[in-house]
């Protein structure tokens, strides 16, 4: 994940991730109870990496 990335965790796995260097906002509304397979940092990384960094 880029250094400028940050995210907010919500109820039962809901996530809002913001990556300014990629002009990207990701919202996950899925439901993941404890013990699920979703891990925010691991699962968001491939999506974020699919978008190129913006030119300086």
mmJSON file of the N, C-alpha and C atoms, coordinates in Angstrom:
{"data_MODEL":{"atom_site":{
"group_PDB":["ATOM","ATOM","ATOM","ATOM","ATOM","ATOM","ATOM","ATOM","ATOM","ATOM","ATOM","ATOM","ATOM","ATOM","ATOM","ATOM","ATOM","ATOM","ATOM","ATOM","ATOM","ATOM","ATOM","ATOM","ATOM","ATOM","ATOM","ATOM","ATOM","ATOM","ATOM","ATOM","ATOM","ATOM","ATOM","ATOM","ATOM","ATOM","ATOM","ATOM","ATOM","ATOM","ATOM","ATOM","ATOM","ATOM","ATOM","ATOM","ATOM","ATOM","ATOM","ATOM","ATOM","ATOM","ATOM","ATOM","ATOM","ATOM","ATOM","ATOM","ATOM","ATOM","ATOM","ATOM","ATOM","ATOM","ATOM","ATOM","ATOM","ATOM","ATOM","ATOM","ATOM","ATOM","ATOM","ATOM","ATOM","ATOM","ATOM","ATOM","ATOM","ATOM","ATOM","ATOM","ATOM","ATOM","ATOM","ATOM","ATOM","ATOM","ATOM","ATOM","ATOM","ATOM","ATOM","ATOM","ATOM","ATOM","ATOM","ATOM","ATOM","ATOM","ATOM","ATOM","ATOM","ATOM","ATOM","ATOM","ATOM","ATOM","ATOM","ATOM","ATOM","ATOM","ATOM","ATOM","ATOM","ATOM","ATOM","ATOM","ATOM","ATOM","ATOM","ATOM","ATOM","ATOM","ATOM","ATOM","ATOM","ATOM","ATOM","ATOM","ATOM","ATOM","ATOM","ATOM","ATOM","ATOM","ATOM","ATOM","ATOM","ATOM","ATOM","ATOM","ATOM","ATOM","ATOM","ATOM","ATOM","ATOM","ATOM","ATOM","ATOM","ATOM","ATOM","ATOM","ATOM","ATOM","ATOM","ATOM","ATOM","ATOM","ATOM","ATOM","ATOM","ATOM","ATOM","ATOM"],
"id":[1,2,3,4,5,6,7,8,9,10,11,12,13,14,15,16,17,18,19,20,21,22,23,24,25,26,27,28,29,30,31,32,33,34,35,36,37,38,39,40,41,42,43,44,45,46,47,48,49,50,51,52,53,54,55,56,57,58,59,60,61,62,63,64,65,66,67,68,69,70,71,72,73,74,75,76,77,78,79,80,81,82,83,84,85,86,87,88,89,90,91,92,93,94,95,96,97,98,99,100,101,102,103,104,105,106,107,108,109,110,111,112,113,114,115,116,117,118,119,120,121,122,123,124,125,126,127,128,129,130,131,132,133,134,135,136,137,138,139,140,141,142,143,144,145,146,147,148,149,150,151,152,153,154,155,156,157,158,159,160,161,162,163,164,165,166,167,168],
"type_symbol":["N","C","C","N","C","C","N","C","C","N","C","C","N","C","C","N","C","C","N","C","C","N","C","C","N","C","C","N","C","C","N","C","C","N","C","C","N","C","C","N","C","C","N","C","C","N","C","C","N","C","C","N","C","C","N","C","C","N","C","C","N","C","C","N","C","C","N","C","C","N","C","C","N","C","C","N","C","C","N","C","C","N","C","C","N","C","C","N","C","C","N","C","C","N","C","C","N","C","C","N","C","C","N","C","C","N","C","C","N","C","C","N","C","C","N","C","C","N","C","C","N","C","C","N","C","C","N","C","C","N","C","C","N","C","C","N","C","C","N","C","C","N","C","C","N","C","C","N","C","C","N","C","C","N","C","C","N","C","C","N","C","C","N","C","C","N","C","C"],
"label_atom_id":["N","CA","C","N","CA","C","N","CA","C","N","CA","C","N","CA","C","N","CA","C","N","CA","C","N","CA","C","N","CA","C","N","CA","C","N","CA","C","N","CA","C","N","CA","C","N","CA","C","N","CA","C","N","CA","C","N","CA","C","N","CA","C","N","CA","C","N","CA","C","N","CA","C","N","CA","C","N","CA","C","N","CA","C","N","CA","C","N","CA","C","N","CA","C","N","CA","C","N","CA","C","N","CA","C","N","CA","C","N","CA","C","N","CA","C","N","CA","C","N","CA","C","N","CA","C","N","CA","C","N","CA","C","N","CA","C","N","CA","C","N","CA","C","N","CA","C","N","CA","C","N","CA","C","N","CA","C","N","CA","C","N","CA","C","N","CA","C","N","CA","C","N","CA","C","N","CA","C","N","CA","C","N","CA","C","N","CA","C","N","CA","C","N","CA","C"],
"label_alt_id":[null,null,null,null,null,null,null,null,null,null,null,null,null,null,null,null,null,null,null,null,null,null,null,null,null,null,null,null,null,null,null,null,null,null,null,null,null,null,null,null,null,null,null,null,null,null,null,null,null,null,null,null,null,null,null,null,null,null,null,null,null,null,null,null,null,null,null,null,null,null,null,null,null,null,null,null,null,null,null,null,null,null,null,null,null,null,null,null,null,null,null,null,null,null,null,null,null,null,null,null,null,null,null,null,null,null,null,null,null,null,null,null,null,null,null,null,null,null,null,null,null,null,null,null,null,null,null,null,null,null,null,null,null,null,null,null,null,null,null,null,null,null,null,null,null,null,null,null,null,null,null,null,null,null,null,null,null,null,null,null,null,null,null,null,null,null,null,null],
"label_comp_id":["UNK","UNK","UNK","UNK","UNK","UNK","UNK","UNK","UNK","UNK","UNK","UNK","UNK","UNK","UNK","UNK","UNK","UNK","UNK","UNK","UNK","UNK","UNK","UNK","UNK","UNK","UNK","UNK","UNK","UNK","UNK","UNK","UNK","UNK","UNK","UNK","UNK","UNK","UNK","UNK","UNK","UNK","UNK","UNK","UNK","UNK","UNK","UNK","UNK","UNK","UNK","UNK","UNK","UNK","UNK","UNK","UNK","UNK","UNK","UNK","UNK","UNK","UNK","UNK","UNK","UNK","UNK","UNK","UNK","UNK","UNK","UNK","UNK","UNK","UNK","UNK","UNK","UNK","UNK","UNK","UNK","UNK","UNK","UNK","UNK","UNK","UNK","UNK","UNK","UNK","UNK","UNK","UNK","UNK","UNK","UNK","UNK","UNK","UNK","UNK","UNK","UNK","UNK","UNK","UNK","UNK","UNK","UNK","UNK","UNK","UNK","UNK","UNK","UNK","UNK","UNK","UNK","UNK","UNK","UNK","UNK","UNK","UNK","UNK","UNK","UNK","UNK","UNK","UNK","UNK","UNK","UNK","UNK","UNK","UNK","UNK","UNK","UNK","UNK","UNK","UNK","UNK","UNK","UNK","UNK","UNK","UNK","UNK","UNK","UNK","UNK","UNK","UNK","UNK","UNK","UNK","UNK","UNK","UNK","UNK","UNK","UNK","UNK","UNK","UNK","UNK","UNK","UNK"],
"label_asym_id":["A","A","A","A","A","A","A","A","A","A","A","A","A","A","A","A","A","A","A","A","A","A","A","A","A","A","A","A","A","A","A","A","A","A","A","A","A","A","A","A","A","A","A","A","A","A","A","A","A","A","A","A","A","A","A","A","A","A","A","A","A","A","A","A","A","A","A","A","A","A","A","A","A","A","A","A","A","A","A","A","A","A","A","A","A","A","A","A","A","A","A","A","A","A","A","A","A","A","A","A","A","A","A","A","A","A","A","A","A","A","A","A","A","A","A","A","A","A","A","A","A","A","A","A","A","A","A","A","A","A","A","A","A","A","A","A","A","A","A","A","A","A","A","A","A","A","A","A","A","A","A","A","A","A","A","A","A","A","A","A","A","A","A","A","A","A","A","A"],
"label_entity_id":["1","1","1","1","1","1","1","1","1","1","1","1","1","1","1","1","1","1","1","1","1","1","1","1","1","1","1","1","1","1","1","1","1","1","1","1","1","1","1","1","1","1","1","1","1","1","1","1","1","1","1","1","1","1","1","1","1","1","1","1","1","1","1","1","1","1","1","1","1","1","1","1","1","1","1","1","1","1","1","1","1","1","1","1","1","1","1","1","1","1","1","1","1","1","1","1","1","1","1","1","1","1","1","1","1","1","1","1","1","1","1","1","1","1","1","1","1","1","1","1","1","1","1","1","1","1","1","1","1","1","1","1","1","1","1","1","1","1","1","1","1","1","1","1","1","1","1","1","1","1","1","1","1","1","1","1","1","1","1","1","1","1","1","1","1","1","1","1"],
"label_seq_id":[1,1,1,2,2,2,3,3,3,4,4,4,5,5,5,6,6,6,7,7,7,8,8,8,9,9,9,10,10,10,11,11,11,12,12,12,13,13,13,14,14,14,15,15,15,16,16,16,17,17,17,18,18,18,19,19,19,20,20,20,21,21,21,22,22,22,23,23,23,24,24,24,25,25,25,26,26,26,27,27,27,28,28,28,29,29,29,30,30,30,31,31,31,32,32,32,33,33,33,34,34,34,35,35,35,36,36,36,37,37,37,38,38,38,39,39,39,40,40,40,41,41,41,42,42,42,43,43,43,44,44,44,45,45,45,46,46,46,47,47,47,48,48,48,49,49,49,50,50,50,51,51,51,52,52,52,53,53,53,54,54,54,55,55,55,56,56,56],
"pdbx_PDB_ins_code":[null,null,null,null,null,null,null,null,null,null,null,null,null,null,null,null,null,null,null,null,null,null,null,null,null,null,null,null,null,null,null,null,null,null,null,null,null,null,null,null,null,null,null,null,null,null,null,null,null,null,null,null,null,null,null,null,null,null,null,null,null,null,null,null,null,null,null,null,null,null,null,null,null,null,null,null,null,null,null,null,null,null,null,null,null,null,null,null,null,null,null,null,null,null,null,null,null,null,null,null,null,null,null,null,null,null,null,null,null,null,null,null,null,null,null,null,null,null,null,null,null,null,null,null,null,null,null,null,null,null,null,null,null,null,null,null,null,null,null,null,null,null,null,null,null,null,null,null,null,null,null,null,null,null,null,null,null,null,null,null,null,null,null,null,null,null,null,null],
"Cartn_x":[0.847,0.0,0.893,0.525,1.283,1.299,2.33,2.482,1.347,0.717,-0.342,-1.72,-1.787,-3.069,-3.546,-4.841,-5.435,-6.83,-7.325,-8.675,-9.374,-10.689,-11.541,-12.308,-12.292,-13.008,-14.352,-15.368,-16.708,-17.27,-18.538,-19.277,-19.149,-18.753,-18.684,-17.92,-16.792,-15.915,-16.129,-17.007,-17.163,-15.917,-15.461,-14.2,-14.344,-13.742,-13.543,-12.045,-11.446,-10.006,-9.786,-8.829,-8.502,-7.012,-6.689,-5.291,-5.096,-4.704,-4.575,-3.616,-2.519,-1.541,-2.065,-3.158,-3.773,-5.121,-5.497,-6.819,-7.901,-7.816,-8.65,-9.366,-10.637,-11.423,-12.123,-11.988,-12.617,-13.572,-14.799,-15.789,-16.215,-16.078,-16.517,-17.68,-18.831,-20.026,-20.326,-19.424,-19.632,-19.707,-20.325,-20.496,-19.504,-18.632,-17.636,-17.624,-18.21,-18.227,-16.866,-16.622,-15.353,-15.056,-13.781,-13.368,-13.523,-13.883,-14.047,-12.692,-12.722,-11.494,-11.028,-11.788,-11.432,-10.395,-9.322,-8.302,-8.031,-8.386,-8.383,-7.063,-5.97,-4.687,-4.281,-4.418,-4.024,-4.932,-6.232,-7.176,-7.345,-7.023,-7.093,-5.857,-4.718,-3.463,-3.522,-4.013,-4.059,-4.947,-6.032,-6.914,-6.211,-5.588,-4.877,-3.734,-3.02,-1.885,-2.306,-3.581,-4.088,-4.211,-4.158,-4.253,-2.88,-2.424,-1.091,-1.065,0.115,0.3,0.166,-0.435,-0.606,0.75,0.853,2.085,2.272,3.527,3.78,3.483],
"Cartn_y":[-1.178,0.0,1.243,2.271,3.52,4.156,4.937,5.562,6.524,7.11,8.079,7.428,6.12,5.415,5.398,5.511,5.335,4.774,4.107,3.585,3.601,3.558,3.552,2.247,1.579,0.319,0.574,-0.07,0.094,-1.207,-1.254,-2.371,-3.625,-4.733,-6.048,-6.033,-5.362,-5.419,-4.358,-3.418,-2.334,-1.456,-0.992,-0.251,0.905,2.032,3.133,3.366,3.202,3.406,4.587,5.426,6.608,6.567,6.732,6.731,7.957,9.089,10.321,10.209,9.496,9.408,8.643,7.917,7.166,7.76,8.889,9.481,8.414,7.66,6.481,6.481,6.15,5.897,4.558,3.655,2.341,2.21,1.797,1.576,0.12,-0.571,-1.965,-2.034,-2.481,-2.576,-4.014,-4.931,-6.343,-6.615,-7.722,-8.136,-9.25,-9.052,-10.045,-10.15,-11.162,-11.372,-11.89,-11.897,-12.396,-13.789,-14.014,-15.305,-15.429,-14.33,-14.396,-14.323,-14.428,-14.446,-13.047,-12.008,-10.645,-10.04,-9.512,-8.768,-7.498,-6.351,-5.099,-4.79,-4.739,-4.358,-5.335,-6.616,-7.634,-7.591,-7.478,-7.586,-6.293,-5.159,-3.891,-3.654,-4.198,-3.938,-4.261,-5.438,-5.705,-4.724,-4.311,-3.343,-1.993,-1.528,-0.252,-0.314,-1.391,-1.532,-1.621,-1.88,-1.908,-0.509,0.507,1.899,2.552,3.144,3.764,5.026,5.295,6.535,7.707,8.782,9.961,10.642,11.321,12.036,13.197,13.475,14.588,15.946],
"Cartn_z":[0.0,0.0,0.0,-0.748,-0.74,0.648,0.911,2.231,2.574,1.561,1.845,1.994,1.91,2.024,3.474,3.638,4.954,4.761,5.803,5.69,7.032,6.941,8.125,8.136,9.276,9.416,10.071,9.517,10.058,10.594,10.7,11.27,10.406,11.002,10.35,9.021,8.996,7.828,6.775,7.015,6.056,6.117,4.951,4.864,3.881,4.214,3.272,3.229,2.058,1.88,0.946,1.289,0.494,0.18,-1.116,-1.556,-2.453,-1.868,-2.648,-3.836,-3.697,-4.782,-5.991,-5.821,-6.931,-7.327,-6.718,-6.934,-6.77,-5.672,-5.5,-4.152,-4.186,-2.985,-3.194,-2.232,-2.307,-1.129,-1.411,-0.365,-0.435,0.689,0.773,1.747,1.231,2.055,2.451,2.122,2.432,3.916,4.23,5.617,5.92,6.883,7.276,8.791,9.281,10.727,11.176,12.468,13.011,12.476,12.151,11.629,10.123,9.44,7.986,7.298,6.008,5.221,4.809,5.076,4.652,5.581,4.999,5.742,4.948,5.488,4.727,4.046,4.78,4.18,3.082,3.339,2.349,1.122,1.325,0.221,-0.57,0.022,-0.707,-1.578,-1.186,-1.894,-3.391,-3.817,-5.261,-6.017,-5.41,-6.059,-6.204,-5.14,-5.182,-6.202,-6.242,-7.17,-8.618,-8.879,-10.256,-10.855,-9.995,-10.459,-10.384,-11.483,-11.476,-10.616,-10.079,-9.326,-10.284,-9.802,-10.663,-10.882,-11.984,-12.309,-11.34,-10.951,-10.023,-10.621],
"occupancy":[1.0,1.0,1.0,1.0,1.0,1.0,1.0,1.0,1.0,1.0,1.0,1.0,1.0,1.0,1.0,1.0,1.0,1.0,1.0,1.0,1.0,1.0,1.0,1.0,1.0,1.0,1.0,1.0,1.0,1.0,1.0,1.0,1.0,1.0,1.0,1.0,1.0,1.0,1.0,1.0,1.0,1.0,1.0,1.0,1.0,1.0,1.0,1.0,1.0,1.0,1.0,1.0,1.0,1.0,1.0,1.0,1.0,1.0,1.0,1.0,1.0,1.0,1.0,1.0,1.0,1.0,1.0,1.0,1.0,1.0,1.0,1.0,1.0,1.0,1.0,1.0,1.0,1.0,1.0,1.0,1.0,1.0,1.0,1.0,1.0,1.0,1.0,1.0,1.0,1.0,1.0,1.0,1.0,1.0,1.0,1.0,1.0,1.0,1.0,1.0,1.0,1.0,1.0,1.0,1.0,1.0,1.0,1.0,1.0,1.0,1.0,1.0,1.0,1.0,1.0,1.0,1.0,1.0,1.0,1.0,1.0,1.0,1.0,1.0,1.0,1.0,1.0,1.0,1.0,1.0,1.0,1.0,1.0,1.0,1.0,1.0,1.0,1.0,1.0,1.0,1.0,1.0,1.0,1.0,1.0,1.0,1.0,1.0,1.0,1.0,1.0,1.0,1.0,1.0,1.0,1.0,1.0,1.0,1.0,1.0,1.0,1.0,1.0,1.0,1.0,1.0,1.0,1.0],
"B_iso_or_equiv":[0.0,0.0,0.0,0.0,0.0,0.0,0.0,0.0,0.0,0.0,0.0,0.0,0.0,0.0,0.0,0.0,0.0,0.0,0.0,0.0,0.0,0.0,0.0,0.0,0.0,0.0,0.0,0.0,0.0,0.0,0.0,0.0,0.0,0.0,0.0,0.0,0.0,0.0,0.0,0.0,0.0,0.0,0.0,0.0,0.0,0.0,0.0,0.0,0.0,0.0,0.0,0.0,0.0,0.0,0.0,0.0,0.0,0.0,0.0,0.0,0.0,0.0,0.0,0.0,0.0,0.0,0.0,0.0,0.0,0.0,0.0,0.0,0.0,0.0,0.0,0.0,0.0,0.0,0.0,0.0,0.0,0.0,0.0,0.0,0.0,0.0,0.0,0.0,0.0,0.0,0.0,0.0,0.0,0.0,0.0,0.0,0.0,0.0,0.0,0.0,0.0,0.0,0.0,0.0,0.0,0.0,0.0,0.0,0.0,0.0,0.0,0.0,0.0,0.0,0.0,0.0,0.0,0.0,0.0,0.0,0.0,0.0,0.0,0.0,0.0,0.0,0.0,0.0,0.0,0.0,0.0,0.0,0.0,0.0,0.0,0.0,0.0,0.0,0.0,0.0,0.0,0.0,0.0,0.0,0.0,0.0,0.0,0.0,0.0,0.0,0.0,0.0,0.0,0.0,0.0,0.0,0.0,0.0,0.0,0.0,0.0,0.0,0.0,0.0,0.0,0.0,0.0,0.0],
"pdbx_formal_charge":[null,null,null,null,null,null,null,null,null,null,null,null,null,null,null,null,null,null,null,null,null,null,null,null,null,null,null,null,null,null,null,null,null,null,null,null,null,null,null,null,null,null,null,null,null,null,null,null,null,null,null,null,null,null,null,null,null,null,null,null,null,null,null,null,null,null,null,null,null,null,null,null,null,null,null,null,null,null,null,null,null,null,null,null,null,null,null,null,null,null,null,null,null,null,null,null,null,null,null,null,null,null,null,null,null,null,null,null,null,null,null,null,null,null,null,null,null,null,null,null,null,null,null,null,null,null,null,null,null,null,null,null,null,null,null,null,null,null,null,null,null,null,null,null,null,null,null,null,null,null,null,null,null,null,null,null,null,null,null,null,null,null,null,null,null,null,null,null],
"auth_seq_id":[1,1,1,2,2,2,3,3,3,4,4,4,5,5,5,6,6,6,7,7,7,8,8,8,9,9,9,10,10,10,11,11,11,12,12,12,13,13,13,14,14,14,15,15,15,16,16,16,17,17,17,18,18,18,19,19,19,20,20,20,21,21,21,22,22,22,23,23,23,24,24,24,25,25,25,26,26,26,27,27,27,28,28,28,29,29,29,30,30,30,31,31,31,32,32,32,33,33,33,34,34,34,35,35,35,36,36,36,37,37,37,38,38,38,39,39,39,40,40,40,41,41,41,42,42,42,43,43,43,44,44,44,45,45,45,46,46,46,47,47,47,48,48,48,49,49,49,50,50,50,51,51,51,52,52,52,53,53,53,54,54,54,55,55,55,56,56,56],
"auth_comp_id":["UNK","UNK","UNK","UNK","UNK","UNK","UNK","UNK","UNK","UNK","UNK","UNK","UNK","UNK","UNK","UNK","UNK","UNK","UNK","UNK","UNK","UNK","UNK","UNK","UNK","UNK","UNK","UNK","UNK","UNK","UNK","UNK","UNK","UNK","UNK","UNK","UNK","UNK","UNK","UNK","UNK","UNK","UNK","UNK","UNK","UNK","UNK","UNK","UNK","UNK","UNK","UNK","UNK","UNK","UNK","UNK","UNK","UNK","UNK","UNK","UNK","UNK","UNK","UNK","UNK","UNK","UNK","UNK","UNK","UNK","UNK","UNK","UNK","UNK","UNK","UNK","UNK","UNK","UNK","UNK","UNK","UNK","UNK","UNK","UNK","UNK","UNK","UNK","UNK","UNK","UNK","UNK","UNK","UNK","UNK","UNK","UNK","UNK","UNK","UNK","UNK","UNK","UNK","UNK","UNK","UNK","UNK","UNK","UNK","UNK","UNK","UNK","UNK","UNK","UNK","UNK","UNK","UNK","UNK","UNK","UNK","UNK","UNK","UNK","UNK","UNK","UNK","UNK","UNK","UNK","UNK","UNK","UNK","UNK","UNK","UNK","UNK","UNK","UNK","UNK","UNK","UNK","UNK","UNK","UNK","UNK","UNK","UNK","UNK","UNK","UNK","UNK","UNK","UNK","UNK","UNK","UNK","UNK","UNK","UNK","UNK","UNK","UNK","UNK","UNK","UNK","UNK","UNK"],
"auth_asym_id":["A","A","A","A","A","A","A","A","A","A","A","A","A","A","A","A","A","A","A","A","A","A","A","A","A","A","A","A","A","A","A","A","A","A","A","A","A","A","A","A","A","A","A","A","A","A","A","A","A","A","A","A","A","A","A","A","A","A","A","A","A","A","A","A","A","A","A","A","A","A","A","A","A","A","A","A","A","A","A","A","A","A","A","A","A","A","A","A","A","A","A","A","A","A","A","A","A","A","A","A","A","A","A","A","A","A","A","A","A","A","A","A","A","A","A","A","A","A","A","A","A","A","A","A","A","A","A","A","A","A","A","A","A","A","A","A","A","A","A","A","A","A","A","A","A","A","A","A","A","A","A","A","A","A","A","A","A","A","A","A","A","A","A","A","A","A","A","A"],
"auth_atom_id":["N","CA","C","N","CA","C","N","CA","C","N","CA","C","N","CA","C","N","CA","C","N","CA","C","N","CA","C","N","CA","C","N","CA","C","N","CA","C","N","CA","C","N","CA","C","N","CA","C","N","CA","C","N","CA","C","N","CA","C","N","CA","C","N","CA","C","N","CA","C","N","CA","C","N","CA","C","N","CA","C","N","CA","C","N","CA","C","N","CA","C","N","CA","C","N","CA","C","N","CA","C","N","CA","C","N","CA","C","N","CA","C","N","CA","C","N","CA","C","N","CA","C","N","CA","C","N","CA","C","N","CA","C","N","CA","C","N","CA","C","N","CA","C","N","CA","C","N","CA","C","N","CA","C","N","CA","C","N","CA","C","N","CA","C","N","CA","C","N","CA","C","N","CA","C","N","CA","C","N","CA","C","N","CA","C","N","CA","C","N","CA","C","N","CA","C"],
"pdbx_PDB_model_num":[1,1,1,1,1,1,1,1,1,1,1,1,1,1,1,1,1,1,1,1,1,1,1,1,1,1,1,1,1,1,1,1,1,1,1,1,1,1,1,1,1,1,1,1,1,1,1,1,1,1,1,1,1,1,1,1,1,1,1,1,1,1,1,1,1,1,1,1,1,1,1,1,1,1,1,1,1,1,1,1,1,1,1,1,1,1,1,1,1,1,1,1,1,1,1,1,1,1,1,1,1,1,1,1,1,1,1,1,1,1,1,1,1,1,1,1,1,1,1,1,1,1,1,1,1,1,1,1,1,1,1,1,1,1,1,1,1,1,1,1,1,1,1,1,1,1,1,1,1,1,1,1,1,1,1,1,1,1,1,1,1,1,1,1,1,1,1,1]
}}}
